[in-house]
């Protein structure tokens, strides 16, 4: 579903959306995430998600899960409580990690208010 949503629809979602391809290049980045992280969409597109945009996610909790799912050709749908620390004060979030080997993009959904579920 997220793979097919137009950018305008992604911008209306009440949580952050970071979509990246098999080379881990950011190809989807919504307004909510741009405003919360203070990174302009135009600067984020094409960046390596776990190296340039969010190195704080480059670990076994997040990045390795995507890598293992891809290697094993398995879908991934996991919710992870997390603390973002890159370029901001530590911020509690819930991340939802989504990938499907049949779809071209993988997603990290970021919910900064932990009262609901992404």
N, C-alpha and C positions, 0 to 999 in steps of 0.2 A: 504494500500500500504506500509506504513512504517513498519507495522508488519512483512511483508514478505521480505523486502530488506535485502540482506546479509550485513554483517559488512563492507565489502569493498565498497559497494555502498553507505552506510550511510556516510562513511569517505569522499566520494567525494562531498557531499552536501556542498553548500557555507554558511551554517548556522549551529548553534548548535542543536543537537538532544539529548534529554534525554527521554528514554523510560522506563516506570516502570509498574509493574504488579499490581494486585488488592490489594496486601499487601503493596504497595508503595515502593517496592524494585527495585532499578535501575537494569535493565537487558539489556539496550541498551544505549550506550554513544559514540558519534562519535568523530573523531579526531579533528574536528573544535572546538567543545565545550571543549575538553580536553586541547587544546592549548590556547584557549581564557581564560578559567577559571584557567588554570595552575594546574589542577587536573589530575593525570595519570589515564587512563582508568582502570588499574588493581586495583587501590585503591578505585575507585568509585563503581564498580560493587558490587551489594548486599547491598549497603547502603540504608537507608531510605531516599527517595528523599527530603521530606519536613522537616526532622529532622536533618539528618547528612550532606547530600550533599548541600542542599540549604534552610537553615532555613529562609532566607529572603523571600522565596516564601510561607511560612507557614502562610497564612492569607486569608481573605475573597476574595481577588482579584484573587488568584490563587488556592490554595489548596482547599478552600471551594467550588469552582466551580466544581472541579473534584468530590468531595464528594457528592454534590447535584445531579450531573448528574448520578452518580452511584446509589444513593438511589432512584432516580426517573426513572431509566432505560432509560435515555434519552441520545442521542448523544450530544457531546460538540464540537463546533468549534468556538473559539473566539480569536480575536486578541486584545491584551492589550498593550498599551504603559506602560513601567515600568522602574524603576531604580533599578538595582542590587546593593546590598551593602555588601554582605557577602564576606569576605576575599579578597576584592579588593576596589579600589577607586570607588565611585559611578559611575555607567556606565549606560547610557540611552540605552534601548533596546526595541524591540517589541517582545512580546511573542505570540506564537500561541498555544493555548490549545486545544488538540485533544483527544477525547475519543469516543468510540462507544461500547455500551453494548454487541454487538455481537463479539467484538474482544478482545483478551487477554491483550493487552497492551494499555497504555495511553501515551501521548507524550506532552512534552513541547519543542517547537521549539524556539530557541533564535537567533534573528537577531540583531547584534550589530550595523550595519550600518542602520540607520533608513530611508534611501532614497528609499528603495523598500519594498515590503511586503513579509513576509515569506509565 
